[in-house]
Amino acid sequence: MTAKKLIDWDDLVDVFRWAHTAHEAADELNVIPEVLEDRLRFLHPHEKVLLRLIGQARNG
C-alpha cells in the first residue's frame, strides 16, 4: 500500500497530536490529503483506537 509507505506510523501519530485539519496534516507529512485519507482508511483497528484516544486527549 503506497499510503502506508509514504506515511510512517510515528509521523502520523505526531501530526495527529496537533494538526487541526486534514490539509494541515497532509502538508506536514508532505503528501496530498487523498493519500492521508487512504492511510487512515486502512489503519488496523488498534491504530484507529489509539488515534481516537489521542484526539480525545487533545480536545480535552
C-alpha positions as CSV (number, residue, x, y, z in Angstrom):
1,M,0.0,0.0,0.0
2,T,1.5,3.3,-1.1
3,A,0.0,5.5,1.6
4,K,1.5,3.3,4.3
5,K,4.9,3.5,2.7
6,L,4.6,7.3,2.4
7,I,3.3,8.0,5.9
8,D,5.2,6.4,8.8
9,W,3.1,5.4,11.8
10,D,5.2,7.5,14.2
11,D,4.9,10.6,11.9
12,L,1.1,10.1,11.7
13,V,0.8,10.0,15.5
14,D,2.9,13.1,15.9
15,V,1.0,15.1,13.4
16,F,-2.3,13.9,14.7
17,R,-1.5,15.4,18.1
18,W,-1.6,19.0,16.8
19,A,-3.0,19.3,13.3
20,H,-6.4,20.9,13.1
21,T,-7.3,19.8,9.6
22,A,-6.5,17.0,7.2
23,H,-4.9,19.5,4.8
24,E,-2.7,20.8,7.6
25,A,-1.7,17.2,8.5
26,A,-1.1,16.2,4.9
27,D,1.0,19.3,4.3
28,E,3.2,18.5,7.3
29,L,3.5,14.9,6.1
30,N,4.4,16.0,2.6
31,V,1.5,14.2,0.9
32,I,-1.7,15.2,-0.7
33,P,-4.9,14.9,1.5
34,E,-6.1,11.9,-0.5
35,V,-3.0,9.9,0.4
36,L,-3.6,10.8,4.1
37,E,-7.2,9.7,3.8
38,D,-6.1,6.3,2.3
39,R,-3.6,5.9,5.2
40,L,-6.4,6.5,7.7
41,R,-8.9,4.3,5.9
42,F,-6.7,1.2,6.1
43,L,-5.5,1.6,9.7
44,H,-5.5,-1.5,11.9
45,P,-8.4,-1.4,14.4
46,H,-5.9,-0.9,17.2
47,E,-4.3,2.0,15.4
48,K,-7.7,3.6,15.0
49,V,-8.4,3.3,18.7
50,L,-5.0,4.9,19.6
51,L,-5.7,7.9,17.3
52,R,-9.1,8.3,18.8
53,L,-7.6,8.4,22.3
54,I,-5.0,11.0,21.1
55,G,-7.8,13.1,19.6
56,Q,-9.8,12.9,22.8
57,A,-6.8,13.9,24.9
58,R,-6.0,16.8,22.6
59,N,-9.6,18.1,22.7
60,G,-9.9,17.8,26.4
